[in-house]
């Protein structure tokens, strides 16, 4: 098989087992051999028939400069996985050199070599769809559930794709005085196996003080896999689907709200809608908020007001939305709740939003922002671009960049304000900009649409074009603007499946 070899790709990073290696950067050198069929490129002389080894080199540098790992074995594996995301590459050999390794005897070099092929990663690359039920009745439950959603989204190779409204559930069948529960359901796409996902959820439970005793007790946090690709399993460690889901309205109700056409498999198979209708506890749950993921900080009003309402119907009506006036004035939470209100009527518009950050946690920041924006009522994520690396000049740190497209009922000014509040709620130098909105032109200090400099920035145009090859900015095709952009050489594709790809 033909080969492309990259040797001596050099960058500095903070990798190693010892404590000081977490803080002090050192040099790493990478050699990579790509195995692929170069005959098409030899005939056509077209870059599209081979791989852009310049982009791969930038990807290697980004991984070295990125998140800390203890072992260069892990670093090599990450680089190999990145290379195999290029469809033309069938196999790769990656060697990571650590010439400054803390070894107490004289040495010239230490290195690790890994070989990976598409066959070795095919099982790991399969994407699964899972439904996870969440609940709790101890402590600040709403804050705990919000943090659990973020933690689930932070699991390796896992992306939260939907969050249900929040429900209040009577503690029926339990001793008098037992606090009521709050429940929700999230959907995820993941490359983890069902048991790997379960172990991740159990770690999240433990991090929030959950101690498992029996099924009928109060708890800080309960996370259960309800469905995993519709699989059926009698494994004692994980029964699929969840054996009691079919009769639990506090699972079925949120699940139906999230996925109206959902079906449950197994011995009690049926539509979730019909199962909910037949459940004996359906009168013991009430929806209390559909925007609870962006409702503010701890004590934002959901749990605090529960005791003020005696009637379940009143409660469901009172908390269909969170009132920003209940939040501390001037906080990011209050601004987010205020700006998330839909003021532009029922019509939805397409909006394109850019994401960029110089942080080594940029990928995680982007995913958190996407989940937050998708969780706002009236918003729906419709497209997410590949992840790009942006080389900076004048000594500035390099950045990661991506573009997303949403349909939204928010006006442009409200959406811009909301983007600012999402930025404020996520630590790091995250930058979110409204690049374009269907049918909207605005040139005011707090509302500039289309974004004035977007047509000159390849960091916006390249991912946008990958997401939508027919995209236009005003009257100009994005493909034309990208060809004319002065910084095109500074931008390179890292991966097209970053949303669920790899550890954060």
Residue pairs with C-beta under 8 A, 6 or more apart in sequence:
1 35
1 36
1 37
1 90
1 91
2 35
2 36
2 37
2 38
2 39
3 33
3 34
3 35
3 36
4 33
4 34
4 36
4 38
4 50
4 51
4 53
5 31
5 32
5 33
5 34
6 30
6 31
6 32
6 33
6 34
6 53
6 56
6 57
6 60
7 31
7 32
8 29
8 31
9 29
9 30
9 31
9 32
9 57
9 60
9 61
10 27
10 28
10 29
10 30
11 27
11 28
11 60
11 61
11 64
11 65
12 25
12 26
12 27
12 28
12 64
12 65
13 25
13 26
13 28
13 64
13 65
13 66
13 68
13 75
14 21
14 22
14 23
14 24
14 25
14 26
14 68
15 21
15 26
15 28
15 64
15 68
15 69
15 70
15 71
15 72
15 75
15 98
16 22
16 26
16 70
16 98
16 101
16 102
17 70
17 71
18 102
21 102
22 68
26 98
26 100
27 99
27 100
28 64
28 72
28 75
28 96
28 97
28 98
29 96
29 97
29 99
30 60
30 64
30 79
30 94
30 95
30 96
30 97
31 94
31 95
31 97
32 56
32 60
32 79
32 83
32 92
32 93
32 94
32 95
33 92
33 93
33 94
34 51
34 53
34 56
34 83
34 86
34 89
34 92
35 89
35 90
35 91
35 92
35 93
36 50
36 51
36 88
36 89
36 90
37 88
37 90
38 50
40 49
40 50
41 47
41 49
41 50
43 49
49 88
50 88
51 86
51 88
51 89
52 492
52 493
54 492
55 389
55 492
55 493
55 494
56 82
56 83
56 86
58 389
58 391
58 492
58 494
59 79
59 82
59 83
59 389
59 492
59 494
59 495
60 79
60 82
61 389
61 398
62 389
62 398
62 400
62 494
63 75
63 78
63 79
63 82
64 75
65 360
65 398
66 360
67 360
67 361
67 503
67 504
69 75
69 78
72 96
72 98
72 110
72 111
72 112
73 112
73 114
75 96
76 94
76 95
76 96
76 112
76 113
76 114
77 114
77 116
78 502
79 94
79 96
80 92
80 94
80 114
80 115
80 116
81 116
81 121
81 501
81 502
82 494
82 495
83 89
83 92
83 94
84 92
84 116
84 117
84 118
84 121
85 495
85 496
85 497
85 501
90 117
90 118
91 115
91 116
91 117
91 118
92 115
92 116
92 117
93 113
93 114
93 115
94 113
94 114
94 115
94 116
95 111
95 112
95 113
96 111
96 112
96 113
97 109
97 110
97 111
98 109
98 110
98 111
99 108
99 109
99 110
101 107
101 110
103 110
124 157
124 191
125 191
126 191
127 189
127 190
127 191
127 500
128 189
128 190
128 191
128 192
128 193
128 194
128 228
128 229
129 161
129 187
129 188
129 189
129 228
129 229
130 187
130 188
130 189
130 190
130 194
130 197
130 225
130 227
130 228
130 229
131 185
131 186
131 187
131 225
131 226
131 227
131 228
131 255
131 259
131 262
132 152
132 185
132 186
132 187
132 188
132 201
132 223
132 224
132 225
132 226
133 183
133 184
133 185
133 222
133 223
133 224
133 226
133 242
133 245
133 250
133 251
133 254
133 255
134 145
134 148
134 149
134 183
134 184
134 185
134 186
134 221
134 222
134 223
135 145
135 169
135 181
135 182
135 183
135 184
135 219
135 221
135 222
135 250
136 144
136 145
136 181
136 182
136 219
136 220
136 221
136 222
137 171
137 178
137 179
137 180
137 181
137 182
137 218
137 219
138 179
138 218
138 219
138 220
139 209
139 220
140 298
140 299
140 303
141 181
141 182
141 220
141 303
142 166
142 182
142 292
142 295
142 298
142 300
142 302
142 303
143 297
143 298
143 299
144 208
144 220
144 221
145 166
145 182
145 184
145 221
145 292
146 292
146 293
147 208
148 204
148 208
148 221
148 223
149 160
149 163
149 186
149 293
149 371
150 368
150 371
151 204
151 207
152 158
152 160
152 186
152 188
152 200
152 201
152 204
152 223
153 159
153 160
153 188
153 367
153 368
153 371
154 364
154 504
155 190
155 192
155 197
155 200
156 191
156 192
156 200
156 502
156 503
156 504
157 190
157 191
157 192
157 500
157 501
157 502
157 503
158 188
158 189
158 190
158 191
158 192
158 197
158 200
158 500
159 188
159 189
159 190
159 367
159 499
159 500
160 186
160 187
160 188
160 371
161 187
161 188
161 189
162 186
162 187
162 258
162 259
162 374
163 184
163 185
163 186
163 258
163 293
163 371
163 374
163 375
164 184
164 185
164 186
164 254
164 255
164 257
164 258
165 184
165 254
165 257
165 287
165 288
165 289
165 290
165 292
166 182
166 183
166 184
166 287
166 288
166 289
166 290
166 292
166 302
167 182
167 183
167 184
167 250
167 253
167 254
167 285
167 286
167 287
167 288
168 180
168 181
168 182
168 183
168 285
168 286
168 288
168 306
168 312
168 315
168 316
169 180
169 181
169 182
169 183
169 249
169 250
169 284
169 285
170 180
170 181
170 281
170 284
170 285
170 312
171 178
171 179
171 180
171 181
171 218
172 281
172 284
173 216
174 216
174 218
178 218
179 218
180 306
181 250
182 288
182 302
182 303
183 250
183 251
183 253
183 254
183 285
184 254
184 292
185 226
185 251
185 254
185 255
185 257
185 258
186 258
187 258
187 259
188 197
189 499
189 500
190 197
190 500
191 500
191 501
192 200
194 225
194 228
194 231
194 233
194 238
194 240
195 235
195 237
195 238
197 225
197 228
198 225
198 237
198 238
201 223
201 224
201 225
202 223
204 221
204 223
205 212
205 221
205 222
205 223
208 220
208 221
209 220
209 221
210 219
210 220
210 221
210 222
224 242
224 251
225 238
225 240
225 242
226 241
226 242
226 245
226 251
226 255
227 240
227 241
227 242
227 245
227 262
227 264
227 265
228 240
228 241
230 241
230 263
230 265
231 240
231 241
231 265
232 240
232 241
232 265
232 266
233 239
233 240
240 266
241 264
241 265
241 266
242 251
243 266
245 251
245 252
245 264
246 252
246 264
246 266
246 268
246 270
246 275
247 268
247 275
247 279
247 280
247 281
248 279
248 281
249 276
249 279
249 281
249 282
249 284
249 285
250 281
250 284
250 285
252 272
252 275
252 276
252 279
252 282
253 276
253 282
253 285
253 287
255 262
255 272
256 262
256 272
256 273
256 276
257 287
257 290
259 272
260 273
261 271
262 271
262 272
262 273
263 269
263 270
263 271
263 272
264 270
264 271
264 272
264 275
268 275
276 282
286 312
286 313
286 315
286 316
287 316
287 320
288 302
288 315
288 316
288 318
288 319
288 320
289 295
289 302
289 319
289 320
289 321
289 322
290 320
290 321
290 377
291 321
291 322
291 337
291 340
291 375
291 376
291 377
292 302
292 322
293 371
293 372
293 375
294 336
294 337
294 340
294 372
294 375
294 376
294 422
295 301
295 302
295 322
295 333
295 337
296 322
296 327
296 331
296 333
296 334
296 336
296 337
297 327
297 331
297 333
300 322
300 326
300 327
300 333
300 337
301 319
301 322
301 323
301 326
301 327
302 319
302 322
305 318
305 319
306 315
309 315
309 318
321 341
321 377
322 337
323 337
324 334
324 335
324 337
324 338
324 341
327 333
327 334
327 337
328 334
332 421
332 424
332 425
333 425
335 417
335 420
335 421
335 424
336 418
336 421
336 422
336 425
339 410
339 414
339 415
339 417
339 418
339 421
340 376
340 377
340 410
340 414
340 418
341 414
342 377
342 378
342 409
342 410
342 414
343 410
343 411
343 414
344 409
344 410
344 411
344 414
345 409
346 409
347 409
348 378
348 380
348 407
348 408
348 409
349 407
349 408
349 409
349 437
349 438
349 439
349 440
350 382
350 405
350 406
350 407
350 437
350 438
351 405
351 406
351 407
351 408
351 412
351 415
351 434
351 436
351 437
351 438
352 403
352 404
352 405
352 434
352 435
352 436
352 437
352 464
352 471
353 373
353 403
353 404
353 405
353 406
353 419
353 432
353 433
353 434
353 435
354 401
354 402
354 403
354 431
354 432
354 433
354 435
354 451
354 454
354 459
354 460
354 463
354 464
355 365
355 366
355 369
355 401
355 402
355 403
355 404
355 430
355 431
355 432
356 362
356 390
356 399
356 400
356 401
356 402
356 430
356 431
356 459
357 365
357 366
357 399
357 400
357 428
357 429
357 430
357 431
358 392
358 396
358 397
358 398
358 399
358 400
358 429
359 365
359 400
359 428
359 429
359 430
361 428
361 504
362 399
362 400
362 428
362 430
363 387
363 400
363 498
363 504
364 504
365 426
365 428
365 430
366 387
366 400
366 402
366 430
367 499
367 504
368 426
369 422
369 423
369 426
369 430
369 432
370 381
370 384
370 404
370 499
372 422
372 425
372 426
373 379
373 381
373 404
373 406
373 418
373 419
373 422
374 380
374 381
374 406
376 410
376 418
378 408
378 409
378 410
379 406
379 407
379 408
379 409
379 410
380 406
380 407
380 408
381 404
381 405
381 406
382 405
382 406
382 407
383 404
383 405
383 467
383 468
384 402
384 403
384 404
384 405
384 467
384 499
385 402
385 403
385 404
385 463
385 464
385 466
385 467
386 402
386 463
386 466
386 467
386 493
386 494
386 495
386 496
386 498
387 400
387 401
387 402
387 463
387 493
387 494
387 495
387 496
387 498
388 400
388 401
388 402
388 459
388 462
388 463
388 491
388 492
388 493
388 494
389 398
389 399
389 400
389 401
389 491
389 492
389 493
389 494
390 398
390 399
390 400
390 401
390 459
390 490
390 491
391 398
391 490
391 491
391 492
392 398
392 399
392 490
393 490
399 459
400 494
401 459
401 460
401 463
401 491
402 463
402 498
403 435
403 460
403 463
403 464
403 467
404 467
405 467
405 468
408 415
410 418
412 434
412 437
412 440
412 442
412 447
412 449
413 442
413 446
413 447
415 434
415 437
416 434
416 446
416 447
417 446
419 432
419 433
419 434
420 432
422 432
423 430
423 431
423 432
433 451
433 454
434 449
434 451
435 450
435 451
435 454
435 460
435 464
435 473
436 449
436 450
436 451
436 454
436 473
437 449
437 450
440 449
441 449
441 450
442 448
442 449
450 473
450 474
451 460
454 460
454 461
454 473
455 461
455 473
455 474
455 476
455 481
455 485
456 481
456 485
456 486
456 487
457 485
457 487
458 482
458 485
458 487
458 488
458 490
458 491
459 487
459 490
459 491
461 473
461 478
461 481
461 482
461 485
462 482
462 488
462 491
462 493
464 471
464 478
465 471
465 478
465 479
465 482
466 493
466 496
468 478
469 479
470 477
471 477
471 478
472 478
473 481
482 488
495 501
